[in-house]
């Protein structure tokens, strides 16, 4: 006998059973089979520790099943690590709002959302907000969206202007600090303050993401021990060079992926 997991429940099954036999025994009407994070259409001999998900199209799962099914396509072992992560995102504009959505979809367990601004029509060309959210505080609007994306993680939305006096209180209890400000001087203040107060915390920022330049120019540079910056380090927003959805979203997800890699222990010295 061996142990496997089916829709997050542990089962003890015969050593010789196959995937299709298991489906016939447990959920014969399933349309989709996910085996260790990958959709499969062939029979497979199961082995101890396998994770299997059976899904019937159109069937609404229970709340208990839904949390697991949302991350069924993750690489095995990823969700268990990410749900322990604690991340703060400061600045909820084009970078920060897209980063937050990606981290929520990945299932990072705790997200602190920090901004003091409101949603304006000019934000909608690149930021993860909707027309009916115009006029709302960004913290309120983004929280509303994230709860629709993934209600199974913890959010802490703080409507505040970040300055040198509140950095310690805002970031003391998180693993990763994500800088997503617009202004260069605010970026510099945050990174400098965090490096001084939290020399062992990971800080992930951005510089040079404007325009519609080739996204292959975007790269990651490491500064000192724990600071990672995403961008091309040239193309800042200025008259004649705007911030636009396509390139901003690429940079945002590069930042988000650095967060994920750190929480999974993949950012090495």
PyMOL commands that set and color helices and strands:
alter all, ss='L'
color gray80, all
select helices_A, chain A and resi 19-26+63-70+78-82+94-106+121-125+131-133+138-149+167-171+184-197+215-217+245-263
alter helices_A, ss='H'
color red, helices_A
select strands_A, chain A and resi 2-6+9-13+32-35+38-39+51-55+86-90+110-115+154-159+176-179+202-206+219-223+227-231
alter strands_A, ss='S'
color yellow, strands_A
deselect
rebuild
show_as cartoon
